[in-house]
Amino acid sequence: MKIYLIDYLLMVVEIMADGDEELPELKAVYDELWSDARTMIKDMRRSIFVYLFTGFITLVFSLIIIGTAISDWNKIISGSASTLTYFYAVAGTLGAVFYVPFGVALLYWYNKLRNRYARLIRLEKTIED
């Protein structure tokens, strides 16, 4: 027998409500969560997808920054560089150093959240059908 999170919360609220008369606010909050559960799961699924999208875009932009930095460093090495080219080369290199781990971290959090809430998302899809 599977006990879902919502069933468990309902059971806890019922037990707590029997022992303490000061919990009608908690029951009201739970009732609101219960009525909006499908919408909340959809919103959560979309929010988790934002991690994937942002991580992918961040890595794509980091490749562009790396290419620009390489081009600027080639101009500096060839000797035809202005002060602004030095600034762009250094800024591009530092930006790429920070952007790549940031994109990887976003993809890591996407995977972690997707795995953490996979059962809840599957449950929402079965309810939707």
C-alpha positions as CSV (number, residue, x, y, z in Angstrom):
1,M,0.0,0.0,0.0
2,K,1.5,3.3,-1.1
3,I,1.0,6.4,1.1
4,Y,1.3,9.6,-0.8
5,L,2.5,12.8,0.7
6,I,-0.9,14.4,0.5
7,D,-2.5,11.4,2.3
8,Y,0.2,11.6,5.0
9,L,-0.3,15.3,5.5
10,L,-4.1,14.8,5.8
11,M,-3.5,12.1,8.4
12,V,-1.1,14.4,10.4
13,V,-3.6,17.3,10.2
14,E,-6.4,15.1,11.5
15,I,-4.3,13.8,14.4
16,M,-3.1,17.3,15.3
17,A,-6.6,18.7,15.0
18,D,-8.0,16.2,17.4
19,G,-5.4,17.1,20.1
20,D,-5.3,20.8,19.6
21,E,-8.2,23.2,18.9
22,E,-5.9,26.0,17.7
23,L,-5.2,24.4,14.3
24,P,-8.1,25.5,12.1
25,E,-5.7,27.8,10.2
26,L,-3.5,24.8,9.4
27,K,-6.5,22.9,8.1
28,A,-7.5,25.8,6.0
29,V,-3.9,26.0,4.5
30,Y,-4.0,22.2,3.9
31,D,-7.4,22.5,2.2
32,E,-6.1,25.2,-0.1
33,L,-3.1,23.1,-0.9
34,W,-5.3,20.1,-1.7
35,S,-7.5,22.1,-4.0
36,D,-4.6,23.6,-5.9
37,A,-2.4,20.5,-6.0
38,R,-2.5,19.9,-9.7
39,T,-1.8,23.5,-10.5
40,M,1.1,23.5,-8.1
41,I,2.6,20.4,-9.6
42,K,2.3,21.8,-13.1
43,D,4.0,25.0,-12.0
44,M,6.7,23.1,-10.2
45,R,7.3,21.0,-13.4
46,R,7.6,24.1,-15.5
47,S,10.0,25.7,-12.9
48,I,12.2,22.6,-13.0
49,F,12.3,22.9,-16.8
50,V,13.6,26.4,-16.5
51,Y,16.7,25.0,-14.9
52,L,17.3,22.8,-18.0
53,F,16.6,25.7,-20.4
54,T,18.8,28.2,-18.5
55,G,21.6,25.7,-18.0
56,F,21.6,24.9,-21.7
57,I,21.5,28.6,-22.8
58,T,24.3,29.4,-20.3
59,L,26.5,26.8,-21.8
60,V,25.8,27.9,-25.3
61,F,26.6,31.5,-24.3
62,S,29.8,30.3,-22.6
63,L,30.9,28.8,-25.9
64,I,30.3,32.1,-27.6
65,I,32.2,33.9,-24.9
66,I,35.1,31.5,-25.2
67,G,35.2,31.9,-29.0
68,T,35.2,35.7,-28.6
69,A,38.0,35.5,-25.9
70,I,40.1,33.3,-28.2
71,S,39.7,35.8,-31.1
72,D,40.7,38.7,-28.8
73,W,43.7,36.8,-27.5
74,N,44.7,36.1,-31.1
75,K,44.6,39.8,-31.9
76,I,46.7,40.5,-28.9
77,I,49.3,37.8,-29.9
78,S,49.4,39.2,-33.5
79,G,50.3,42.6,-32.1
80,S,47.3,44.5,-33.6
81,A,45.4,45.1,-30.4
82,S,44.1,48.1,-28.7
83,T,43.6,48.7,-25.0
84,L,39.9,47.8,-25.4
85,T,40.9,44.4,-27.0
86,Y,42.9,43.6,-23.8
87,F,39.9,44.5,-21.7
88,Y,37.6,42.3,-23.8
89,A,40.1,39.4,-23.7
90,V,40.4,39.5,-20.0
91,A,36.7,40.0,-19.4
92,G,35.7,37.3,-21.8
93,T,38.2,34.8,-20.2
94,L,36.9,35.6,-16.7
95,G,33.3,35.4,-17.9
96,A,33.8,32.0,-19.5
97,V,35.5,30.8,-16.3
98,F,32.4,31.7,-14.3
99,Y,29.8,30.9,-16.9
100,V,30.7,27.2,-17.6
101,P,30.5,26.1,-13.9
102,F,27.3,28.1,-13.5
103,G,25.7,26.3,-16.5
104,V,26.9,22.9,-15.2
105,A,25.4,23.7,-11.8
106,L,22.1,24.6,-13.3
107,L,22.0,21.3,-15.2
108,Y,22.9,19.5,-12.1
109,W,20.0,21.1,-10.2
110,Y,17.7,20.3,-13.0
111,N,18.6,16.6,-12.8
112,K,18.4,16.6,-9.0
113,L,15.0,18.3,-8.9
114,R,13.6,16.2,-11.8
115,N,14.6,13.0,-10.0
116,R,13.4,14.2,-6.6
117,Y,9.9,15.0,-7.9
118,A,9.6,12.4,-10.6
119,R,7.0,10.4,-8.7
120,L,4.9,13.5,-8.1
121,I,5.1,14.6,-11.7
122,R,4.1,11.1,-12.9
123,L,1.2,11.2,-10.5
124,E,0.0,14.5,-11.9
125,K,0.2,13.1,-15.4
126,T,-2.0,10.1,-14.5
127,I,-4.5,12.4,-12.8
128,E,-4.6,14.7,-15.9
129,D,-5.4,11.8,-18.3
